[in-house]
Amino acid sequence: MTTTTMNDRPRGFTFGEYITCLTGIVWREGLRFLHQRERFISALVRPLVWLFIFAAGFRQVLGISIIPPYETYILYEVYIAPGLMAMIQLFNGMQSSLSMVYDREMGNMRTLLVSPIPRWYLLFSKLLAGTAVSLLQVYAFLLIAWFWDIEPPPIGYLTVLPALVLSGLMLGALGMLISSGIKQLENFAGVMNFVIFPMFFASSALYPLWRVQEGSPMLYYVCQANPFTHAVELIRFALYGKINWISLGVVAGCTAVFMIGAILAYDPSRGFSRRGPAGGET
């Protein structure tokens, strides 16, 4: 009869076990998204209101001259389309962080984070799941926008995918970092108002930065320092098969910083589970 000792057990986890963990988290997030149909509808209502109502009113006032990546004069609704795509990802990132606050109050997050799988991998898997959901919402928006005569080059629907993934990761990681500091679900809406709307309006999503510079040089520098501006520009250029290298570097760097910050914030000694006086987790 053979006996198995602790030293005989394999150390670490296999690649298949990591994939199983990732699949489970993505599947859970997907089921939650399917069961919350109002979340999908509300994610499309906001950009479509801007596209169908505000863009129609501002078309004659805010026509856009020839600026990169565009090679001809474009209408206002064509210009704001990449910004609205990024807005969908911004709101989805904050919705994902809201679900983390809810899971934390219900105890589901604690159950997830006590898994033997490394904490950083669990958080990254949840981030990937939220990004995948945002991609579905963005492409649904692009489908509707196509009927509104917003037609980027056919190859643009493919070349924009890496930009959407990277920007979705950045905005999701930002939401995850913010959620680590929110202790109660009731405080979430107030905190989001100080994040979503300043990031969205102080960016190039609704107007080119050269117009902002003409009106307010100080606001122009604020927009330049806004990571959301670079997410919008990265999507805008990728939609036309081009790369904005500055925006790519900023978005990639911010993604790494926000993700590292979220991992540290969700550490048991720093994040939602703080150690009590006896050394145990409370």
C-alpha positions as CSV (number, residue, x, y, z in Angstrom):
1,M,0.0,0.0,0.0
2,T,1.4,3.4,-1.0
3,T,1.1,6.5,0.9
4,T,1.0,10.0,-0.5
5,T,2.9,12.7,1.3
6,M,2.6,16.5,1.0
7,N,5.9,16.6,-0.8
8,D,4.5,14.3,-3.5
9,R,1.8,16.8,-4.5
10,P,2.5,19.1,-7.4
11,R,3.3,22.6,-6.5
12,G,1.4,25.5,-8.1
13,F,-1.5,25.2,-10.6
14,T,-1.5,23.8,-14.1
15,F,-2.4,25.8,-17.1
16,G,-5.7,23.9,-17.4
17,E,-6.7,24.9,-13.9
18,Y,-6.0,28.6,-14.6
19,I,-8.1,28.3,-17.8
20,T,-10.9,26.7,-15.8
21,C,-10.8,29.5,-13.3
22,L,-10.9,32.1,-16.0
23,T,-13.7,30.3,-17.8
24,G,-15.8,30.1,-14.6
25,I,-15.4,33.8,-13.9
26,V,-16.2,34.9,-17.5
27,W,-19.2,32.5,-17.6
28,R,-20.5,33.9,-14.3
29,E,-20.2,37.5,-15.6
30,G,-21.8,36.6,-18.9
31,L,-24.8,35.0,-17.1
32,R,-25.2,38.0,-14.9
33,F,-25.2,40.2,-18.0
34,L,-27.8,38.0,-19.8
35,H,-30.1,38.1,-16.7
36,Q,-29.8,41.9,-16.5
37,R,-31.2,42.9,-19.8
38,E,-31.9,46.4,-18.6
39,R,-28.1,46.8,-18.2
40,F,-27.6,46.1,-21.9
41,I,-30.4,48.5,-22.9
42,S,-29.2,51.3,-20.6
43,A,-25.6,50.9,-21.9
44,L,-26.9,51.7,-25.4
45,V,-29.4,54.4,-24.4
46,R,-26.8,56.9,-23.3
47,P,-24.6,56.9,-26.5
48,L,-27.7,56.7,-28.7
49,V,-29.2,59.8,-27.1
50,W,-26.0,61.7,-27.9
51,L,-25.9,60.2,-31.4
52,F,-29.5,60.8,-32.4
53,I,-30.5,63.9,-30.5
54,F,-27.4,66.0,-29.5
55,A,-25.5,65.3,-32.7
56,A,-28.5,66.3,-34.8
57,G,-28.7,69.6,-33.0
58,F,-25.0,70.3,-33.0
59,R,-24.3,69.1,-36.6
60,Q,-24.4,72.6,-38.1
61,V,-22.6,74.2,-35.2
62,L,-19.8,71.7,-34.7
63,G,-18.8,70.4,-38.0
64,I,-15.3,69.0,-37.9
65,S,-12.5,70.1,-40.2
66,I,-9.9,67.7,-41.6
67,I,-7.9,66.4,-38.7
68,P,-6.1,63.1,-38.2
69,P,-7.2,60.3,-38.7
70,Y,-9.8,61.7,-41.0
71,E,-8.9,62.6,-44.5
72,T,-12.0,64.6,-45.4
73,Y,-14.4,66.9,-43.7
74,I,-16.7,64.9,-41.4
75,L,-20.0,65.4,-39.7
76,Y,-20.3,65.8,-36.0
77,E,-21.9,62.4,-35.4
78,V,-19.0,60.7,-37.2
79,Y,-16.6,62.5,-34.9
80,I,-18.3,61.6,-31.6
81,A,-18.8,57.9,-32.5
82,P,-15.4,56.8,-31.0
83,G,-16.1,58.9,-27.9
84,L,-19.4,57.2,-27.5
85,M,-17.8,53.8,-27.9
86,A,-15.4,54.7,-25.1
87,M,-18.3,56.0,-23.0
88,I,-19.9,52.6,-23.2
89,Q,-16.7,51.0,-21.9
90,L,-16.4,53.7,-19.1
91,F,-19.9,53.0,-17.8
92,N,-19.4,49.3,-18.1
93,G,-16.2,49.5,-16.1
94,M,-18.0,51.3,-13.4
95,Q,-20.9,48.9,-13.5
96,S,-18.5,46.0,-13.1
97,S,-17.0,47.8,-10.1
98,L,-20.5,48.2,-8.7
99,S,-21.0,44.5,-8.9
100,M,-17.8,44.0,-6.9
101,V,-19.1,46.3,-4.2
102,Y,-22.4,44.3,-4.2
103,D,-20.6,41.0,-4.1
104,R,-18.5,42.2,-1.2
105,E,-21.5,43.2,0.8
106,M,-23.2,39.8,0.1
107,G,-20.0,37.9,0.9
108,N,-19.5,36.5,-2.6
109,M,-16.3,38.5,-3.1
110,R,-14.8,37.1,0.0
111,T,-15.6,33.5,-1.1
112,L,-13.8,34.3,-4.5
113,L,-10.7,35.9,-3.0
114,V,-10.0,33.1,-0.5
115,S,-9.6,30.7,-3.4
116,P,-6.1,29.2,-3.6
117,I,-5.7,30.7,-7.1
118,P,-3.5,33.8,-6.9
119,R,-5.4,37.0,-6.1
120,W,-4.0,38.9,-9.0
121,Y,-5.2,36.3,-11.4
122,L,-8.7,36.3,-9.9
123,L,-8.9,40.1,-10.3
124,F,-7.5,40.0,-13.8
125,S,-10.0,37.3,-14.8
126,K,-12.9,39.4,-13.5
127,L,-11.4,42.4,-15.4
128,L,-11.3,40.3,-18.6
129,A,-14.9,39.2,-18.1
130,G,-16.0,42.8,-17.8
131,T,-14.1,43.8,-20.9
132,A,-15.7,41.0,-22.9
133,V,-19.1,42.3,-21.9
134,S,-18.2,45.8,-22.9
135,L,-17.1,44.6,-26.3
136,L,-20.6,43.1,-27.0
137,Q,-22.1,46.4,-26.1
138,V,-19.8,48.4,-28.3
139,Y,-20.3,46.3,-31.3
140,A,-24.1,46.4,-30.8
141,F,-23.7,50.2,-30.8
142,L,-21.6,50.1,-34.0
143,L,-24.3,48.0,-35.7
144,I,-27.0,50.6,-34.8
145,A,-24.7,53.5,-35.8
146,W,-24.2,51.8,-39.2
147,F,-27.9,52.5,-40.0
148,W,-27.2,56.1,-39.1
149,D,-24.6,56.4,-41.9
150,I,-21.6,56.1,-39.6
151,E,-19.6,53.7,-41.7
152,P,-15.8,53.4,-40.9
153,P,-13.7,51.4,-43.3
154,P,-14.7,47.7,-43.2
155,I,-11.3,46.7,-41.9
156,G,-11.8,49.2,-39.1
157,Y,-14.3,46.9,-37.3
158,L,-11.4,44.5,-36.9
159,T,-8.5,46.9,-36.3
160,V,-10.4,48.6,-33.5
161,L,-10.7,45.4,-31.5
162,P,-7.3,45.5,-29.8
163,A,-7.9,49.2,-29.0
164,L,-11.2,48.3,-27.5
165,V,-9.7,45.5,-25.4
166,L,-6.9,47.8,-24.1
167,S,-9.2,50.7,-23.3
168,G,-11.7,48.3,-21.7
169,L,-9.0,46.9,-19.5
170,M,-7.9,50.4,-18.4
171,L,-11.3,51.6,-17.6
172,G,-12.3,48.4,-15.9
173,A,-9.1,48.4,-13.8
174,L,-9.9,52.0,-12.8
175,G,-13.3,51.0,-11.7
176,M,-11.8,48.1,-9.8
177,L,-9.4,50.4,-8.0
178,I,-12.2,52.8,-7.1
179,S,-14.4,49.9,-5.8
180,S,-11.7,48.9,-3.4
181,G,-12.2,52.1,-1.5
182,I,-16.0,52.1,-1.4
183,K,-17.3,50.3,1.7
184,Q,-21.0,50.7,1.2
185,L,-23.2,50.3,-1.9
186,E,-25.0,53.5,-1.2
187,N,-21.8,55.6,-1.6
188,F,-21.2,54.2,-5.1
189,A,-23.4,56.6,-7.0
190,G,-21.9,59.7,-5.4
191,V,-18.3,58.6,-6.0
192,M,-19.1,57.7,-9.7
193,N,-20.4,61.2,-10.4
194,F,-17.0,62.6,-9.5
195,V,-15.3,60.1,-11.8
196,I,-17.5,59.4,-14.9
197,F,-18.7,62.9,-15.8
198,P,-15.4,64.8,-15.4
199,M,-13.5,62.1,-17.3
200,F,-16.1,62.1,-20.1
201,F,-16.6,65.8,-20.6
202,A,-13.0,66.8,-20.0
203,S,-11.8,64.7,-23.0
204,S,-11.9,64.7,-26.8
205,A,-15.0,62.5,-26.9
206,L,-17.4,65.4,-27.8
207,Y,-15.1,68.0,-29.3
208,P,-11.6,68.2,-30.7
209,L,-8.9,69.4,-28.4
210,W,-7.9,72.3,-30.7
211,R,-11.4,73.8,-30.1
212,V,-10.9,73.4,-26.3
213,Q,-7.6,75.1,-26.5
214,E,-9.1,78.1,-28.3
215,G,-11.7,78.5,-25.5
216,S,-9.7,77.5,-22.4
217,P,-5.9,76.7,-22.5
218,M,-6.1,75.4,-18.9
219,L,-8.9,73.0,-19.8
220,Y,-6.9,71.9,-22.8
221,Y,-4.1,70.7,-20.5
222,V,-6.6,68.9,-18.2
223,C,-8.0,67.1,-21.3
224,Q,-4.5,66.1,-22.4
225,A,-3.7,64.6,-18.9
226,N,-7.0,62.7,-18.9
227,P,-6.5,59.0,-19.6
228,F,-10.0,58.8,-21.1
229,T,-8.9,61.3,-23.8
230,H,-6.2,58.9,-24.9
231,A,-8.6,55.9,-24.8
232,V,-10.9,57.8,-27.1
233,E,-8.1,58.8,-29.5
234,L,-6.7,55.2,-29.5
235,I,-10.1,53.9,-30.6
236,R,-10.6,56.8,-33.1
237,F,-7.4,56.0,-34.9
238,A,-7.8,52.3,-34.7
239,L,-11.3,52.6,-36.2
240,Y,-9.6,53.9,-39.4
241,G,-6.7,51.4,-39.4
242,K,-4.1,53.8,-37.8
243,I,-2.2,53.9,-34.5
244,N,-1.8,56.9,-32.2
245,W,1.4,55.9,-30.5
246,I,1.2,58.4,-27.7
247,S,-2.3,57.3,-26.8
248,L,-1.3,53.7,-27.0
249,G,1.6,54.3,-24.5
250,V,-0.6,56.3,-22.1
251,V,-3.4,53.8,-22.1
252,A,-1.1,50.8,-21.7
253,G,0.8,52.6,-18.8
254,C,-2.4,53.6,-17.1
255,T,-3.8,50.1,-17.4
256,A,-0.7,48.7,-15.6
257,V,-0.8,51.3,-12.9
258,F,-4.6,50.9,-12.2
259,M,-4.3,47.1,-12.2
260,I,-1.4,47.1,-9.8
261,G,-3.2,49.6,-7.6
262,A,-6.3,47.4,-7.6
263,I,-4.3,44.2,-6.7
264,L,-2.6,46.0,-3.8
265,A,-5.9,47.6,-2.7
266,Y,-7.6,44.2,-2.6
267,D,-4.8,42.8,-0.4
268,P,-6.3,41.5,2.9
269,S,-4.2,43.9,4.9
270,R,-5.1,47.0,2.7
271,G,-8.4,46.4,0.9
272,F,-11.9,45.4,2.0
273,S,-10.8,42.8,4.6
274,R,-8.7,44.5,7.2
275,R,-6.9,42.7,10.0
276,G,-8.4,43.1,13.5
277,P,-6.4,43.6,16.6
278,A,-5.8,39.9,17.1
279,G,-4.3,39.5,13.7
280,G,-7.3,37.8,12.1
281,E,-9.3,39.2,9.2
282,T,-12.5,41.1,10.1
